[in-house]
Amino acid sequence: MDERIELSFEEALRELDQQVERLEGEELTLEEALTCYARAQSLLAHCQQLLATAELKLERLSLDDLPEPGQ
């Protein structure tokens, strides 16, 4: 699924939790379950991308704090 998600990490994680609860707790038709699962997969990928971006930023900040060679 190629949908673009414009949510913050917290919003996407909250919606992901809701989708998982729906899949685990509700009596869904096959089509509803597939739609819910696809949305959960998209949200998961979005959260993973946001976390990877945050990790890169932290690594760059850590590198900026290192002393220059020869100092």
C-alpha positions as CSV (number, residue, x, y, z in Angstrom):
1,M,0.0,0.0,0.0
2,D,1.4,3.3,-1.0
3,E,-0.6,5.7,1.1
4,R,1.2,8.7,2.5
5,I,0.7,9.2,6.3
6,E,1.0,12.7,7.7
7,L,0.9,11.8,11.4
8,S,3.3,12.5,14.2
9,F,4.9,9.4,15.7
10,E,2.6,9.5,18.8
11,E,-0.5,9.8,16.6
12,A,0.5,7.0,14.3
13,L,1.4,4.8,17.3
14,R,-1.9,5.5,18.9
15,E,-3.8,4.6,15.7
16,L,-1.7,1.5,15.2
17,D,-2.7,0.4,18.7
18,Q,-6.3,0.9,17.8
19,Q,-6.0,-1.1,14.6
20,V,-4.4,-4.0,16.5
21,E,-7.2,-3.9,19.1
22,R,-9.7,-4.0,16.3
23,L,-8.1,-7.0,14.8
24,E,-7.8,-8.8,18.1
25,G,-11.2,-7.9,19.6
26,E,-13.8,-7.2,17.0
27,E,-15.7,-9.6,14.7
28,L,-14.6,-8.2,11.4
29,T,-15.5,-9.4,7.9
30,L,-12.6,-10.7,5.9
31,E,-12.5,-7.4,3.9
32,E,-12.6,-5.3,7.0
33,A,-9.8,-7.3,8.5
34,L,-7.7,-7.0,5.4
35,T,-8.2,-3.2,5.3
36,C,-7.4,-2.9,9.0
37,Y,-4.3,-5.0,8.6
38,A,-3.1,-3.0,5.6
39,R,-3.6,0.3,7.5
40,A,-1.7,-1.2,10.5
41,Q,1.2,-2.2,8.2
42,S,1.3,1.3,6.8
43,L,1.3,2.9,10.2
44,L,4.0,0.5,11.4
45,A,6.2,1.4,8.4
46,H,5.6,5.1,9.1
47,C,6.6,4.7,12.8
48,Q,9.7,2.8,11.8
49,Q,10.7,5.5,9.4
50,L,10.2,8.2,12.0
51,L,12.3,6.3,14.5
52,A,15.1,5.7,11.9
53,T,15.1,9.4,11.1
54,A,15.3,10.3,14.8
55,E,18.2,7.8,15.3
56,L,20.1,9.4,12.5
57,K,19.6,12.8,14.0
58,L,20.9,11.6,17.4
59,E,24.0,10.0,15.8
60,R,24.7,13.3,14.0
61,L,24.3,15.2,17.2
62,S,26.6,12.8,19.0
63,L,29.2,13.1,16.2
64,D,29.0,16.9,16.5
65,D,29.9,16.6,20.2
66,L,33.1,14.7,19.5
67,P,36.4,16.7,19.7
68,E,38.2,17.3,16.4
69,P,41.1,15.0,15.8
70,G,44.4,16.4,17.2
71,Q,42.7,18.5,19.9
